[in-house]
Amino acid sequence: MSTGSGPAGDDNDRLSAFWSLFYISAALVITFLYYRNLGLWRLFEHARRWLEWVRVMLGV
């Protein structure tokens, strides 16, 4: 049984050009938000803390 990875695989595990550009663009947008609008970045950080707190309270 083949997992499709390794030298014998059939290159289906490579990212297409669309997804490569998507991930690069997302990284650039996140970097821009981080350096230009730290208040928005702090909002994301606080949201993550609240989600962790809710997860602990729910026992998930």
mmCIF file of the N, C-alpha and C atoms, coordinates in Angstrom:
data_MODEL
# 
_entry.id   MODEL 
# 
loop_
_atom_site.group_PDB 
_atom_site.id 
_atom_site.type_symbol 
_atom_site.label_atom_id 
_atom_site.label_alt_id 
_atom_site.label_comp_id 
_atom_site.label_asym_id 
_atom_site.label_entity_id 
_atom_site.label_seq_id 
_atom_site.pdbx_PDB_ins_code 
_atom_site.Cartn_x 
_atom_site.Cartn_y 
_atom_site.Cartn_z 
_atom_site.occupancy 
_atom_site.B_iso_or_equiv 
_atom_site.pdbx_formal_charge 
_atom_site.auth_seq_id 
_atom_site.auth_comp_id 
_atom_site.auth_asym_id 
_atom_site.auth_atom_id 
_atom_site.pdbx_PDB_model_num 
ATOM 1   N N  . MET A 1 1  ? 0.855   -1.171 0.000  1.00 0.00 ? 1  MET A N  1 
ATOM 2   C CA . MET A 1 1  ? 0.000   0.000  0.000  1.00 0.00 ? 1  MET A CA 1 
ATOM 3   C C  . MET A 1 1  ? 0.904   1.237  0.000  1.00 0.00 ? 1  MET A C  1 
ATOM 4   N N  . SER A 1 2  ? 0.625   2.159  -0.872 1.00 0.00 ? 2  SER A N  1 
ATOM 5   C CA . SER A 1 2  ? 1.436   3.365  -0.993 1.00 0.00 ? 2  SER A CA 1 
ATOM 6   C C  . SER A 1 2  ? 0.737   4.533  -0.310 1.00 0.00 ? 2  SER A C  1 
ATOM 7   N N  . THR A 1 3  ? 1.524   5.339  0.387  1.00 0.00 ? 3  THR A N  1 
ATOM 8   C CA . THR A 1 3  ? 0.964   6.521  1.047  1.00 0.00 ? 3  THR A CA 1 
ATOM 9   C C  . THR A 1 3  ? 1.052   7.748  0.164  1.00 0.00 ? 3  THR A C  1 
ATOM 10  N N  . GLY A 1 4  ? 1.746   7.653  -0.948 1.00 0.00 ? 4  GLY A N  1 
ATOM 11  C CA . GLY A 1 4  ? 1.872   8.789  -1.853 1.00 0.00 ? 4  GLY A CA 1 
ATOM 12  C C  . GLY A 1 4  ? 2.985   9.738  -1.469 1.00 0.00 ? 4  GLY A C  1 
ATOM 13  N N  . SER A 1 5  ? 3.781   9.386  -0.480 1.00 0.00 ? 5  SER A N  1 
ATOM 14  C CA . SER A 1 5  ? 4.882   10.259 -0.092 1.00 0.00 ? 5  SER A CA 1 
ATOM 15  C C  . SER A 1 5  ? 6.204   9.578  -0.404 1.00 0.00 ? 5  SER A C  1 
ATOM 16  N N  . GLY A 1 6  ? 7.229   10.372 -0.496 1.00 0.00 ? 6  GLY A N  1 
ATOM 17  C CA . GLY A 1 6  ? 8.542   9.822  -0.782 1.00 0.00 ? 6  GLY A CA 1 
ATOM 18  C C  . GLY A 1 6  ? 8.846   9.859  -2.265 1.00 0.00 ? 6  GLY A C  1 
ATOM 19  N N  . PRO A 1 7  ? 10.017  9.368  -2.629 1.00 0.00 ? 7  PRO A N  1 
ATOM 20  C CA . PRO A 1 7  ? 10.434  9.433  -4.034 1.00 0.00 ? 7  PRO A CA 1 
ATOM 21  C C  . PRO A 1 7  ? 9.542   8.633  -4.973 1.00 0.00 ? 7  PRO A C  1 
ATOM 22  N N  . ALA A 1 8  ? 8.885   7.590  -4.479 1.00 0.00 ? 8  ALA A N  1 
ATOM 23  C CA . ALA A 1 8  ? 8.038   6.776  -5.340 1.00 0.00 ? 8  ALA A CA 1 
ATOM 24  C C  . ALA A 1 8  ? 6.647   7.373  -5.497 1.00 0.00 ? 8  ALA A C  1 
ATOM 25  N N  . GLY A 1 9  ? 6.332   8.432  -4.738 1.00 0.00 ? 9  GLY A N  1 
ATOM 26  C CA . GLY A 1 9  ? 5.012   9.059  -4.806 1.00 0.00 ? 9  GLY A CA 1 
ATOM 27  C C  . GLY A 1 9  ? 4.814   9.782  -6.120 1.00 0.00 ? 9  GLY A C  1 
ATOM 28  N N  . ASP A 1 10 ? 3.584   10.180 -6.388 1.00 0.00 ? 10 ASP A N  1 
ATOM 29  C CA . ASP A 1 10 ? 3.268   10.777 -7.684 1.00 0.00 ? 10 ASP A CA 1 
ATOM 30  C C  . ASP A 1 10 ? 2.997   12.280 -7.581 1.00 0.00 ? 10 ASP A C  1 
ATOM 31  N N  . ASP A 1 11 ? 3.789   13.050 -6.935 1.00 0.00 ? 11 ASP A N  1 
ATOM 32  C CA . ASP A 1 11 ? 3.765   14.520 -6.923 1.00 0.00 ? 11 ASP A CA 1 
ATOM 33  C C  . ASP A 1 11 ? 2.392   15.125 -6.641 1.00 0.00 ? 11 ASP A C  1 
ATOM 34  N N  . ASN A 1 12 ? 1.438   14.378 -6.135 1.00 0.00 ? 12 ASN A N  1 
ATOM 35  C CA . ASN A 1 12 ? 0.137   14.949 -5.794 1.00 0.00 ? 12 ASN A CA 1 
ATOM 36  C C  . ASN A 1 12 ? 0.181   15.722 -4.488 1.00 0.00 ? 12 ASN A C  1 
ATOM 37  N N  . ASP A 1 13 ? 1.274   15.568 -3.727 1.00 0.00 ? 13 ASP A N  1 
ATOM 38  C CA . ASP A 1 13 ? 1.361   16.242 -2.444 1.00 0.00 ? 13 ASP A CA 1 
ATOM 39  C C  . ASP A 1 13 ? 1.973   17.636 -2.558 1.00 0.00 ? 13 ASP A C  1 
ATOM 40  N N  . ARG A 1 14 ? 2.293   18.072 -3.750 1.00 0.00 ? 14 ARG A N  1 
ATOM 41  C CA . ARG A 1 14 ? 2.841   19.413 -3.936 1.00 0.00 ? 14 ARG A CA 1 
ATOM 42  C C  . ARG A 1 14 ? 1.717   20.439 -3.963 1.00 0.00 ? 14 ARG A C  1 
ATOM 43  N N  . LEU A 1 15 ? 2.027   21.652 -3.470 1.00 0.00 ? 15 LEU A N  1 
ATOM 44  C CA . LEU A 1 15 ? 1.039   22.728 -3.497 1.00 0.00 ? 15 LEU A CA 1 
ATOM 45  C C  . LEU A 1 15 ? 0.905   23.274 -4.910 1.00 0.00 ? 15 LEU A C  1 
ATOM 46  N N  . SER A 1 16 ? -0.314  23.589 -5.279 1.00 0.00 ? 16 SER A N  1 
ATOM 47  C CA . SER A 1 16 ? -0.516  24.231 -6.571 1.00 0.00 ? 16 SER A CA 1 
ATOM 48  C C  . SER A 1 16 ? -0.075  25.683 -6.466 1.00 0.00 ? 16 SER A C  1 
ATOM 49  N N  . ALA A 1 17 ? 0.049   26.337 -7.605 1.00 0.00 ? 17 ALA A N  1 
ATOM 50  C CA . ALA A 1 17 ? 0.465   27.741 -7.623 1.00 0.00 ? 17 ALA A CA 1 
ATOM 51  C C  . ALA A 1 17 ? -0.544  28.609 -6.883 1.00 0.00 ? 17 ALA A C  1 
ATOM 52  N N  . PHE A 1 18 ? -1.830  28.290 -7.013 1.00 0.00 ? 18 PHE A N  1 
ATOM 53  C CA . PHE A 1 18 ? -2.864  29.066 -6.325 1.00 0.00 ? 18 PHE A CA 1 
ATOM 54  C C  . PHE A 1 18 ? -2.671  29.026 -4.820 1.00 0.00 ? 18 PHE A C  1 
ATOM 55  N N  . TRP A 1 19 ? -2.506  27.819 -4.260 1.00 0.00 ? 19 TRP A N  1 
ATOM 56  C CA . TRP A 1 19 ? -2.372  27.702 -2.814 1.00 0.00 ? 19 TRP A CA 1 
ATOM 57  C C  . TRP A 1 19 ? -1.063  28.294 -2.331 1.00 0.00 ? 19 TRP A C  1 
ATOM 58  N N  . SER A 1 20 ? -0.011  28.199 -3.119 1.00 0.00 ? 20 SER A N  1 
ATOM 59  C CA . SER A 1 20 ? 1.258   28.824 -2.742 1.00 0.00 ? 20 SER A CA 1 
ATOM 60  C C  . SER A 1 20 ? 1.091   30.332 -2.628 1.00 0.00 ? 20 SER A C  1 
ATOM 61  N N  . LEU A 1 21 ? 0.453   30.944 -3.623 1.00 0.00 ? 21 LEU A N  1 
ATOM 62  C CA . LEU A 1 21 ? 0.217   32.390 -3.580 1.00 0.00 ? 21 LEU A CA 1 
ATOM 63  C C  . LEU A 1 21 ? -0.727  32.756 -2.443 1.00 0.00 ? 21 LEU A C  1 
ATOM 64  N N  . PHE A 1 22 ? -1.707  31.905 -2.179 1.00 0.00 ? 22 PHE A N  1 
ATOM 65  C CA . PHE A 1 22 ? -2.640  32.165 -1.085 1.00 0.00 ? 22 PHE A CA 1 
ATOM 66  C C  . PHE A 1 22 ? -1.912  32.217 0.253  1.00 0.00 ? 22 PHE A C  1 
ATOM 67  N N  . TYR A 1 23 ? -1.053  31.232 0.512  1.00 0.00 ? 23 TYR A N  1 
ATOM 68  C CA . TYR A 1 23 ? -0.340  31.193 1.790  1.00 0.00 ? 23 TYR A CA 1 
ATOM 69  C C  . TYR A 1 23 ? 0.655   32.343 1.913  1.00 0.00 ? 23 TYR A C  1 
ATOM 70  N N  . ILE A 1 24 ? 1.322   32.686 0.826  1.00 0.00 ? 24 ILE A N  1 
ATOM 71  C CA . ILE A 1 24 ? 2.251   33.815 0.857  1.00 0.00 ? 24 ILE A CA 1 
ATOM 72  C C  . ILE A 1 24 ? 1.490   35.110 1.113  1.00 0.00 ? 24 ILE A C  1 
ATOM 73  N N  . SER A 1 25 ? 0.355   35.287 0.446  1.00 0.00 ? 25 SER A N  1 
ATOM 74  C CA . SER A 1 25 ? -0.458  36.494 0.649  1.00 0.00 ? 25 SER A CA 1 
ATOM 75  C C  . SER A 1 25 ? -0.977  36.566 2.079  1.00 0.00 ? 25 SER A C  1 
ATOM 76  N N  . ALA A 1 26 ? -1.427  35.452 2.618  1.00 0.00 ? 26 ALA A N  1 
ATOM 77  C CA . ALA A 1 26 ? -1.919  35.440 3.998  1.00 0.00 ? 26 ALA A CA 1 
ATOM 78  C C  . ALA A 1 26 ? -0.807  35.815 4.970  1.00 0.00 ? 26 ALA A C  1 
ATOM 79  N N  . ALA A 1 27 ? 0.393   35.308 4.731  1.00 0.00 ? 27 ALA A N  1 
ATOM 80  C CA . ALA A 1 27 ? 1.516   35.653 5.603  1.00 0.00 ? 27 ALA A CA 1 
ATOM 81  C C  . ALA A 1 27 ? 1.841   37.139 5.518  1.00 0.00 ? 27 ALA A C  1 
ATOM 82  N N  . LEU A 1 28 ? 1.777   37.705 4.327  1.00 0.00 ? 28 LEU A N  1 
ATOM 83  C CA . LEU A 1 28 ? 2.047   39.134 4.172  1.00 0.00 ? 28 LEU A CA 1 
ATOM 84  C C  . LEU A 1 28 ? 0.981   39.982 4.858  1.00 0.00 ? 28 LEU A C  1 
ATOM 85  N N  . VAL A 1 29 ? -0.279  39.584 4.743  1.00 0.00 ? 29 VAL A N  1 
ATOM 86  C CA . VAL A 1 29 ? -1.359  40.337 5.392  1.00 0.00 ? 29 VAL A CA 1 
ATOM 87  C C  . VAL A 1 29 ? -1.212  40.276 6.908  1.00 0.00 ? 29 VAL A C  1 
ATOM 88  N N  . ILE A 1 30 ? -0.924  39.105 7.442  1.00 0.00 ? 30 ILE A N  1 
ATOM 89  C CA . ILE A 1 30 ? -0.750  38.970 8.886  1.00 0.00 ? 30 ILE A CA 1 
ATOM 90  C C  . ILE A 1 30 ? 0.436   39.801 9.361  1.00 0.00 ? 30 ILE A C  1 
ATOM 91  N N  . THR A 1 31 ? 1.527   39.784 8.597  1.00 0.00 ? 31 THR A N  1 
ATOM 92  C CA . THR A 1 31 ? 2.690   40.600 8.951  1.00 0.00 ? 31 THR A CA 1 
ATOM 93  C C  . THR A 1 31 ? 2.342   42.078 8.921  1.00 0.00 ? 31 THR A C  1 
ATOM 94  N N  . PHE A 1 32 ? 1.604   42.511 7.900  1.00 0.00 ? 32 PHE A N  1 
ATOM 95  C CA . PHE A 1 32 ? 1.201   43.914 7.800  1.00 0.00 ? 32 PHE A CA 1 
ATOM 96  C C  . PHE A 1 32 ? 0.337   44.309 8.996  1.00 0.00 ? 32 PHE A C  1 
ATOM 97  N N  . LEU A 1 33 ? -0.638  43.462 9.344  1.00 0.00 ? 33 LEU A N  1 
ATOM 98  C CA . LEU A 1 33 ? -1.496  43.770 10.487 1.00 0.00 ? 33 LEU A CA 1 
ATOM 99  C C  . LEU A 1 33 ? -0.691  43.839 11.778 1.00 0.00 ? 33 LEU A C  1 
ATOM 100 N N  . TYR A 1 34 ? 0.302   42.976 11.893 1.00 0.00 ? 34 TYR A N  1 
ATOM 101 C CA . TYR A 1 34 ? 1.094   42.952 13.118 1.00 0.00 ? 34 TYR A CA 1 
ATOM 102 C C  . TYR A 1 34 ? 1.891   44.242 13.282 1.00 0.00 ? 34 TYR A C  1 
ATOM 103 N N  . TYR A 1 35 ? 2.519   44.696 12.217 1.00 0.00 ? 35 TYR A N  1 
ATOM 104 C CA . TYR A 1 35 ? 3.386   45.862 12.335 1.00 0.00 ? 35 TYR A CA 1 
ATOM 105 C C  . TYR A 1 35 ? 2.640   47.185 12.227 1.00 0.00 ? 35 TYR A C  1 
ATOM 106 N N  . ARG A 1 36 ? 1.509   47.228 11.548 1.00 0.00 ? 36 ARG A N  1 
ATOM 107 C CA . ARG A 1 36 ? 0.812   48.494 11.344 1.00 0.00 ? 36 ARG A CA 1 
ATOM 108 C C  . ARG A 1 36 ? -0.317  48.722 12.337 1.00 0.00 ? 36 ARG A C  1 
ATOM 109 N N  . ASN A 1 37 ? -0.872  47.662 12.875 1.00 0.00 ? 37 ASN A N  1 
ATOM 110 C CA . ASN A 1 37 ? -2.024  47.832 13.743 1.00 0.00 ? 37 ASN A CA 1 
ATOM 111 C C  . ASN A 1 37 ? -1.919  46.856 14.908 1.00 0.00 ? 37 ASN A C  1 
ATOM 112 N N  . LEU A 1 38 ? -1.081  47.203 15.863 1.00 0.00 ? 38 LEU A N  1 
ATOM 113 C CA . LEU A 1 38 ? -0.844  46.290 16.979 1.00 0.00 ? 38 LEU A CA 1 
ATOM 114 C C  . LEU A 1 38 ? -2.088  46.100 17.839 1.00 0.00 ? 38 LEU A C  1 
ATOM 115 N N  . GLY A 1 39 ? -2.994  47.092 17.843 1.00 0.00 ? 39 GLY A N  1 
ATOM 116 C CA . GLY A 1 39 ? -4.229  46.938 18.607 1.00 0.00 ? 39 GLY A CA 1 
ATOM 117 C C  . GLY A 1 39 ? -5.066  45.786 18.084 1.00 0.00 ? 39 GLY A C  1 
ATOM 118 N N  . LEU A 1 40 ? -5.156  45.658 16.761 1.00 0.00 ? 40 LEU A N  1 
ATOM 119 C CA . LEU A 1 40 ? -5.902  44.551 16.169 1.00 0.00 ? 40 LEU A CA 1 
ATOM 120 C C  . LEU A 1 40 ? -5.231  43.226 16.495 1.00 0.00 ? 40 LEU A C  1 
ATOM 121 N N  . TRP A 1 41 ? -3.897  43.212 16.471 1.00 0.00 ? 41 TRP A N  1 
ATOM 122 C CA . TRP A 1 41 ? -3.167  41.983 16.788 1.00 0.00 ? 41 TRP A CA 1 
ATOM 123 C C  . TRP A 1 41 ? -3.409  41.582 18.237 1.00 0.00 ? 41 TRP A C  1 
ATOM 124 N N  . ARG A 1 42 ? -3.446  42.572 19.151 1.00 0.00 ? 42 ARG A N  1 
ATOM 125 C CA . ARG A 1 42 ? -3.733  42.276 20.561 1.00 0.00 ? 42 ARG A CA 1 
ATOM 126 C C  . ARG A 1 42 ? -5.145  41.711 20.721 1.00 0.00 ? 42 ARG A C  1 
ATOM 127 N N  . LEU A 1 43 ? -6.077  42.212 19.919 1.00 0.00 ? 43 LEU A N  1 
ATOM 128 C CA . LEU A 1 43 ? -7.441  41.690 19.961 1.00 0.00 ? 43 LEU A CA 1 
ATOM 129 C C  . LEU A 1 43 ? -7.454  40.201 19.609 1.00 0.00 ? 43 LEU A C  1 
ATOM 130 N N  . PHE A 1 44 ? -6.683  39.814 18.584 1.00 0.00 ? 44 PHE A N  1 
ATOM 131 C CA . PHE A 1 44 ? -6.589  38.400 18.222 1.00 0.00 ? 44 PHE A CA 1 
ATOM 132 C C  . PHE A 1 44 ? -5.978  37.586 19.358 1.00 0.00 ? 44 PHE A C  1 
ATOM 133 N N  . GLU A 1 45 ? -4.937  38.139 20.011 1.00 0.00 ? 45 GLU A N  1 
ATOM 134 C CA . GLU A 1 45 ? -4.296  37.419 21.106 1.00 0.00 ? 45 GLU A CA 1 
ATOM 135 C C  . GLU A 1 45 ? -5.266  37.229 22.270 1.00 0.00 ? 45 GLU A C  1 
ATOM 136 N N  . HIS A 1 46 ? -6.035  38.270 22.596 1.00 0.00 ? 46 HIS A N  1 
ATOM 137 C CA . HIS A 1 46 ? -6.996  38.157 23.685 1.00 0.00 ? 46 HIS A CA 1 
ATOM 138 C C  . HIS A 1 46 ? -8.109  37.178 23.329 1.00 0.00 ? 46 HIS A C  1 
ATOM 139 N N  . ALA A 1 47 ? -8.529  37.163 22.084 1.00 0.00 ? 47 ALA A N  1 
ATOM 140 C CA . ALA A 1 47 ? -9.559  36.212 21.654 1.00 0.00 ? 47 ALA A CA 1 
ATOM 141 C C  . ALA A 1 47 ? -9.060  34.782 21.833 1.00 0.00 ? 47 ALA A C  1 
ATOM 142 N N  . ARG A 1 48 ? -7.785  34.560 21.530 1.00 0.00 ? 48 ARG A N  1 
ATOM 143 C CA . ARG A 1 48 ? -7.217  33.224 21.701 1.00 0.00 ? 48 ARG A CA 1 
ATOM 144 C C  . ARG A 1 48 ? -7.215  32.837 23.178 1.00 0.00 ? 48 ARG A C  1 
ATOM 145 N N  . ARG A 1 49 ? -6.890  33.783 24.062 1.00 0.00 ? 49 ARG A N  1 
ATOM 146 C CA . ARG A 1 49 ? -6.897  33.497 25.501 1.00 0.00 ? 49 ARG A CA 1 
ATOM 147 C C  . ARG A 1 49 ? -8.310  33.185 25.990 1.00 0.00 ? 49 ARG A C  1 
ATOM 148 N N  . TRP A 1 50 ? -9.289  33.948 25.507 1.00 0.00 ? 50 TRP A N  1 
ATOM 149 C CA . TRP A 1 50 ? -10.672 33.683 25.899 1.00 0.00 ? 50 TRP A CA 1 
ATOM 150 C C  . TRP A 1 50 ? -11.119 32.306 25.423 1.00 0.00 ? 50 TRP A C  1 
ATOM 151 N N  . LEU A 1 51 ? -10.733 31.940 24.201 1.00 0.00 ? 51 LEU A N  1 
ATOM 152 C CA . LEU A 1 51 ? -11.109 30.614 23.698 1.00 0.00 ? 51 LEU A CA 1 
ATOM 153 C C  . LEU A 1 51 ? -10.478 29.506 24.528 1.00 0.00 ? 51 LEU A C  1 
ATOM 154 N N  . GLU A 1 52 ? -9.214  29.715 24.942 1.00 0.00 ? 52 GLU A N  1 
ATOM 155 C CA . GLU A 1 52 ? -8.570  28.721 25.792 1.00 0.00 ? 52 GLU A CA 1 
ATOM 156 C C  . GLU A 1 52 ? -9.292  28.615 27.133 1.00 0.00 ? 52 GLU A C  1 
ATOM 157 N N  . TRP A 1 53 ? -9.696  29.756 27.695 1.00 0.00 ? 53 TRP A N  1 
ATOM 158 C CA . TRP A 1 53 ? -10.409 29.765 28.966 1.00 0.00 ? 53 TRP A CA 1 
ATOM 159 C C  . TRP A 1 53 ? -11.748 29.036 28.840 1.00 0.00 ? 53 TRP A C  1 
ATOM 160 N N  . VAL A 1 54 ? -12.481 29.318 27.758 1.00 0.00 ? 54 VAL A N  1 
ATOM 161 C CA . VAL A 1 54 ? -13.771 28.657 27.533 1.00 0.00 ? 54 VAL A CA 1 
ATOM 162 C C  . VAL A 1 54 ? -13.568 27.156 27.363 1.00 0.00 ? 54 VAL A C  1 
ATOM 163 N N  . ARG A 1 55 ? -12.517 26.773 26.648 1.00 0.00 ? 55 ARG A N  1 
ATOM 164 C CA . ARG A 1 55 ? -12.240 25.354 26.446 1.00 0.00 ? 55 ARG A CA 1 
ATOM 165 C C  . ARG A 1 55 ? -11.961 24.660 27.778 1.00 0.00 ? 55 ARG A C  1 
ATOM 166 N N  . VAL A 1 56 ? -11.223 25.336 28.669 1.00 0.00 ? 56 VAL A N  1 
ATOM 167 C CA . VAL A 1 56 ? -10.945 24.756 29.984 1.00 0.00 ? 56 VAL A CA 1 
ATOM 168 C C  . VAL A 1 56 ? -12.231 24.647 30.796 1.00 0.00 ? 56 VAL A C  1 
ATOM 169 N N  . MET A 1 57 ? -13.061 25.679 30.737 1.00 0.00 ? 57 MET A N  1 
ATOM 170 C CA . MET A 1 57 ? -14.307 25.659 31.503 1.00 0.00 ? 57 MET A CA 1 
ATOM 171 C C  . MET A 1 57 ? -15.262 24.564 31.018 1.00 0.00 ? 57 MET A C  1 
ATOM 172 N N  . LEU A 1 58 ? -15.272 24.318 29.716 1.00 0.00 ? 58 LEU A N  1 
ATOM 173 C CA . LEU A 1 58 ? -16.157 23.291 29.159 1.00 0.00 ? 58 LEU A CA 1 
ATOM 174 C C  . LEU A 1 58 ? -15.563 21.894 29.262 1.00 0.00 ? 58 LEU A C  1 
ATOM 175 N N  . GLY A 1 59 ? -14.276 21.819 29.568 1.00 0.00 ? 59 GLY A N  1 
ATOM 176 C CA . GLY A 1 59 ? -13.623 20.526 29.685 1.00 0.00 ? 59 GLY A CA 1 
ATOM 177 C C  . GLY A 1 59 ? -13.349 19.866 28.354 1.00 0.00 ? 59 GLY A C  1 
ATOM 178 N N  . VAL A 1 60 ? -13.170 20.680 27.327 1.00 0.00 ? 60 VAL A N  1 
ATOM 179 C CA . VAL A 1 60 ? -12.925 20.134 25.989 1.00 0.00 ? 60 VAL A CA 1 
ATOM 180 C C  . VAL A 1 60 ? -11.449 19.909 25.795 1.00 0.00 ? 60 VAL A C  1 
# 
